């Protein structure tokens, strides 16, 4: 049951007499617990809502087109609280956050509904068989799953949850139902790499093509791991070995199912695969093929812009993480060659806030940017990755606002999405 917190004026629910404060119990005799129940059961031409209002139980019938909304509002997007992660993974990034950040930074979610709605990855340890049955019944897909290893005993040791091994059986249930799955392996040196990675890829390959892709990403290591399980970073040579192991497995398997993330290529100083390798980029949100996609979009747009579309002089700057510095510098250099009046300074910002091995642009903080770029030639605008801001777009991870950063540096600050063409148009100002 869920409390209704608002009813849109003149909506079907409003015309049917539903009020804010009513408790929604059922739709068409099915209990409603959260947004998934609500949206699934609402997809009928006739819906009968059972409501609790004070001492009364009411039933309201509404007729509509199959997928039309009826105008109800609820207290949270999930119509329920987020499900907190019940694991204590040895590689958990949240455990490595500096102290003193806002409370929401330290919340660990492991929520199957967020997997469907926002693409979050889940470990399955929060789920029971009835939850898997609901996923199958509602045809929820894709289900994004943090697998890490298919060795049950090792998975328990890595995730510090006694259910970690047994819930791997849910993969069989989802596979048999034809539910699209996408996997993730957070690779930890000397823990689940090497022979264990080979075992995991072998085990997961039998779910192909229902599990259509699996990303392999290196464990993120900050400088705040005091008291945590010791994990060493991958060396450049070890990154190359991972790339080679994944490529050789795909070749033997006969399909490109497993993808090493861009971080392995950058740190291993290995050329990125071309666009054809990534196909439809099924794992791009997991840092797989992001640089290739960005570069392809950038160079495609650069080729389409006529030289007379940019005239005059323009000088701007771009700040990026250490990992993407050489890549971004190469792209902006191509733009400078085509347009002689254009100058773009690219600055690599070291992540002092998180420290350790953190080099990605999405974890840059306002304070690090401010301290390292103060007094630098930033041109007429400083461009930053939008991923360095929280979802609301108003604060960096250290709670500095874009306005504060702009004031400190004395230059307007603008943000780019992960789209190479838009990035080019923005820095050129056209």
N, C-alpha and C positions, 0 to 999 in steps of 0.2 A: 504494500500500500504506500501511496505517495501523496504528499500534500500539494494541492494546487495553489500556487502563489499569485496567479494572475489569469485573467480571461480577457482576450482582446475584444474591444468593442465591436459590435456588429458581426462577430465571427459566428460560426455555427454553434460553438459551445455557449456563447453569450445568448443566442436566440433560443437555445434549448434550456436556458435557466441555470446553467452551471455557475457557481460562485467561487470567488477566491476564498480559500480556507476549507473548501470541501476536500475530503480525502478520497482519492481514486483507489478503489479496491480491485476492480476487475474490468476487463474489456472482453465482451463475448464469452464470459464465464472463465477467462484465463486470468490468474493473479498477475498484478503489475508490480514489479519490484524496482525497475530502473528503466532507462531510456531504450534499451534494446527490446524489452518486453513491450513497452509503449509503442515504439515505431512499428514493430512487427505486427502486433495485434491491431493496430490502427489501419493497416493496409487492407481494408475491406470496404465494400460499398455501403454496408450497413453495420454500424457498431452500436452495441449496447453497453453503456458505462454504468457500473455499479459504484455508487458514491456513499460515503458516510458523512452526514451533516448533523452535528450535534448528536441527539439521540436517535436520529432517523437514518434508515438505509434507503436510498433512492436508486431508481434505475432510469436512465435517460437514453432514448434511441435517437441516433443521428444518421441520416442518409447523406451520402456524398459520393464523389468520384473516388476510385480506389486509393489513390495516393495523396489525396487532398488532406491538408492539415485542418484541425478543427478549432485552433486558437487558444489552446491551454498553455500556461507558463508554469515553470517549476523552479524551485530554489537553486538548483545547480544543473549544469548541462547534463550530468549523468543521472539526475533525479535521485541521487544516492551519494554517499561518501566515496572517495577514491579508496581502492583497496591497497593497503600498505604491503610492501614487500616483506616476506617472512624469512628471507634468506640472509646470510651474512657472508657473501661471496668474498673470497680472498682478494679479488681484484676490484671490488666495488669502487667506482670513482667518487661517489658521494661521501664515502668514509675518508676520502683524501682531500676534502675541501678544507680551506683555511678556516679558522675560528672567526666568529664575529660577523658572519654574513647573515642576510635575512633568512627567517625561519623556513620559507618555502624552498630554499636551496637544498635543505637537508632532508626533505621529504622523499622517501623512496617509494615509488609506485610500482605495482606489478599487477596491472588491471587489464583483463581480457577485453573489456569494453573500449579502453583507450587504444588497444591494438587495432581494433576495427575502425574506430573513429579518427584516430590521429597517427596510426602507423607505429605506435610504441611496441617494443619487444617485450614478451612475457616469458617467464621461466616454467609455467604450468603448475608450480607448486601451490599456488593459491586456488587451484581448481579441483573440483570433485567430478565424479563421473556424470552427475546430472548437469554440470556446467558444460561439459563436452557435448552431452546430448542436446543441450539448448543451442550451442554453436552449430551443430549439424542440422537441427530442425530449422533454424532460422537462415541457413545457408550463409552464415557470416564468413566472409573471406576478403582478403587473405588473412590468415592468422600468422602473425609474426612471432617466431619462437626463438628465444635465446637458448641454444642447445649446449654449446661449449664443449661437451663431450658426450658420447653415447656409452661410455664405460660407467655403469651405475655406481660402482664404488668410488671411482674418481669424482664423479659428479657430486656425490654426497660430500666428499672431502673439500671440493672446490667451493661449494655453495653453503656448506654448514647447515644443511636441512635434510633430515632423515627421509623425507619424501622425494628428494631430488632424483633418485634413481628409479623408483617405482613409477613416477609419472611419465617416464619416457614411453610407457605403454600407451599413453594417449595419442602418440604419433601414429600408431597402428590404427586406432579408431578413426582419426581424422583422414588418414590415407584411404581406408576402406570406404569412407563416405564420400571421397572425392573432394574434400575440402582443401582449397588452395592454401598451401603453406609456404612461408619464406623463413629461412633459418639464418642464425647468426652464431658465429664462434668467436668469442673473445679469446685470443690466443695468448697464453702466458708461457714465457720461456721456461723450459725444463719442467713443465707441469702437464700441459695438454697438447704440446707440439710433437714433432717427430713421429714416432710410431703411434702415439695416441691420436694425433691428427689423422694419420692414415686410416686408423680404425674408424674414427668418426665419419670421415668422408665415405668409406666403404659402406658403413651401416646406413647413412643417410641417402646414399645413391639409390637404394632400393625403393625409396619413396618418389623418385622422379617419374613422371613430370608433375605429380600432384604437389610435391615440394619442388618448385621450379628453380630455385636458386638459394645459395647459401653464401653469405659474406664471411670473410675471415679477417678480423681486425685485430691489431695489436693491443694488448692491455694498456690503458692509459695510466701513466705513472706520474704523479705530482711530487712536489717536494715536501709533502705533508703526510708522510707514511709512518710517522713515529708510532711504534707499538703494533704495527700491522705486519701481516705475513710478508716475508722478504721475497720480492720478485725483481729479477734483473731485467733491464731493457734488452731488446734484440739489437745486436750489432748490425752494421751495414751488410756484412757477409751473411749473417743469419737471415736477414730480410731477403736477400737474394735466394737463399736456400728454400725459404717458405714459398716464394714466387715459383721457383722451379718445381717444388713438390706438388703444388696445386696444379700447375700447367701439365705436368706429367700424368697426374691422376685423371684430369679431364680428357687427356688424349687417349688413355687406356679405356676410360669409360665410354668415350665416343660422343660426349655432350659437354658443353660448357655449363656446368651446374655450380661450380665453386669459384669464387672470385676473391682474390687477395685485394685488400683495400688499397687506396691510393697511398696511404702512409708507408706501406711496405715498399712501393716503387720509389717514392721520394727519398726515403732514408737509405734504401739500397742502391740509389743512383742508377735505376733501371728505367729505360724509356717506357712511357705509358703505352698501353695497348691502344689500337685505333678504335674508332666508333663502332665498326662492325663487330668487334670482339664483345662489346657490351650489349649488343642487340637493342632491346627496349629499355635498357638500364633498370632492371628490376630491383637493384640494390643501391640506387643512387643516393637515397636518403641516409644510407649507412656509410657514406664516404667511398663508394665503389663506382668509379667512372666519373666522378664529379669533375675532376680536372680535365679529362678528355672531352666531356660534354661542354664545359665552359670554353675550352680552347676552340672547339669546333664551331660553336656559336659565334665567338669573337672573330675568328678568321673569316667565317662566312659573311658576317656583316661588314667586315673591313673590305672584302672583295666587292661588295655591292655598292659601297659608298663611292660616288664619283669624287675626283680630287677637287672639283670646283664647289662641292657642297660644304667644304671647310675652307674658310679663308681667314686671313688676319693672323693674330697671335693669341695663344692661349697657353697658360702655364697652370697646371694643377698638381696635386700630389695624391698618392695612395699609400695607406698603411695596411700592412698585412702581417700574418704570422710568419715565423721563420720557415715553416714547411713550404709555403706557397710563394716565397719571395722570388726565387729564380724563375719560376713559371710565369708569375705576373709580370716580372721585369721583361721577360722575352716578348710577351704579348704587347705590352705598351711600347716596347722598342720598335715593333713592326708598325704600329700606328705613327710613331715619330718619323719613321722612314718615309711613309706615304704622304704625310702632311708636315712639311718642313717648318711651319709656323707653330706646331704643337709640341709642347714639352710636358712630360709627366715624370715627376720624381717618385720613385717607389721606395718606401722605407720598411725595413724588416723590424718588427717590434718583438723584443724578447719578453717572454711571459714570466716576469718576476713574481707576479701575484700567486700563480699556481706553482711555478718552479718545476723542477724535475724534467721530465721528457715532454712537457706540454708545448707544442709548437703550432697548433692549428689556429686559424684565424678566428673561429667561432668562440674561442675562450679568451680573447683579448679583453682587457679591462680598460676603462677610461683612464685610471691612474697611471698604468704602464704607458699608454699612448701619450698622455700629457707629459710625463717625466722624460721620455725618450725623444719626443719630437719638439720639446720647448726650444725655441731659438732656431729651429731648422727653417729652411726655405720651403714653405708649404704652398706657394702660389696663391691662386685666388680661391681655391676650394680644396679641402681635404676630404677624400673619399674613403669610407670604411665599409667593412662587410656588415650587412644588416643582422647576420647571425650572431654578432657580438652583443646584440641587445636582447633583453628578455622578450617574451611573446608580445607584451603590450607595447613594445617599441619605445619605451620611455627611459630605460635605465640600463647601464652596463652591469655586469655581474658584481662589481664593487659599489654599486648604487650611485655612481656618478651619472649625471644626465648628459645627453648630447649638448645641451645648452651650456652647461658648466664647462665641458671640454672645449667648446668653441670659444667661450670667453677667455679661458686660460691660454689658449693657443693664438688667439687673435685672428682667427680665420673661420669662415663658415664651414660647417661639417655636414656632409651628405652621405647617404647610405645606399649601397648597391645590393640587389638580390643576387642569388646564384644563377645569373643568366649572362652569358658572355656578350651577347648582342647589346642588351641594355647597358651593361658595364661600358662598352665602347661608346655608345651614344651619349651616355652621361659624362664620361670624362672629356669627350670632344665638345660637349655642349650643343649638340644638334638634335 
